[in-house]
Amino acid sequence: MFLCVPAKCLKFQIKVACHGRGREFESRRPRHFLSNSHGACEAVNSAVKGRKRSVCPDFLDFLVPISSRFPIRNTSYFSLLPPSRLAVNSLPLDPETRLTAPIKKRTALRWLGYTLGGFMIIVLLLAAIGATYEAIAESREASEPPPGRLVDVAGRKMHLYCTGQGTPTVILESGLWNDSEVWYKVQPEIFKLTRVCSYDRAGLGFSELRPEQEADSVNVAHNLHTLLANARENPPYVLVGHSLGGIHVLVYQNLFPTDVVGMVLVDSGHPDQENRLPPEMNKIQSRMYLQSKLWGLAVPLGLPRLLGLCGRTVECSWQTVKAREAEVDALNDSGDEARHARSLDSLPLVVVSRDPEKGAAPGLIPPDLSRRFENQWVVLQEELARLSTNGSRVVATGSTHYVQIDRPDVVIAAIQKVLDIVVQNSRQSVPSRR
């Protein structure tokens, strides 16, 4: 069998494998079978243009092109074969496609590589621009003075913002991932009544991160106690805790009971909530924590800031990302520490709860799950109110979980109520003069 290829003769050599009379012969030079007279190249190319494959079963096995300097010169050899020995196969042969297909494949792969490489370059370039933008923005924010004071606490700076005059001093403790800005609707009203302080936990807001320390309630309480002492903000205190902040203030009161004369829990977490709330809520919380991690990956690239997602309750900085992760990792330990806290006895206590009709996060929790969740949440809130024999509970109608933002008036009224009880108790404890 021989295969004729449409190529210029000067660019190809013929490899011939022949079988005859029981012996095989292979040659890389066509002169063993083909004479060097004129017209051979034209004859072979003519056969190829007819897109035919000729079969000479007894004599030629195959004839294929390989790169060489030996062209076909004539077709006198093929004329020796009788017509009866030549069979024409109708199977089409496209030598040009056969020769160019590997080249086209390599070209396609090469362009794919160029495309992917260009895409990666663009992504890296955008990431570098975003990281530069974020670094400049964080540097500019760091140069701005905080609203309060930066106080040294065991070698780290913590932000404390105190306003107003009077006693007792109200201490505002924020919830999970939140800094002191979350009290922006409450603190301006409380300072009209007495001294009030909000602060940023380690790594949040203007406070420096403490990577060597677990962010559990015991460490939070000790940091707050040292912060207030170093800032000379002396007790007695009325502690106000929102969400996870409620767990923190319960532990603080257990560690330093003589410092605390009253407490307000704003839709506070419960030490046993992880075990008593519907198990489906754990899946939703896990998804929220995963989203937080993805947020953390986007922060160094400046994406949240470019999208305008950095507001009063959301910080865009790398240390905030690490602080948020640390708080999530310490949730179980904080719950255990609050669970073992002693009773509040007769401490003035007001529990402010969200509206169960609104739910914690409308649209985030499916309606059926939200109803079961809210029913159990009411039970937990009532248990918190019973921690003290002088405890009470109020529902902030129309409010979601962030009561201090949705209904600051209810939170302010609760603090006012505790302050009035504290003042009344202090007057009764002072012996009358005769």
Summary of the structure (lengths in Angstrom):
residues: 434
radius of gyration: 41.8
end to end distance: 133.7
largest distance: 147.7
contacts: 1316
relative contact order: 0.09
helix: 47%
strand: 17%
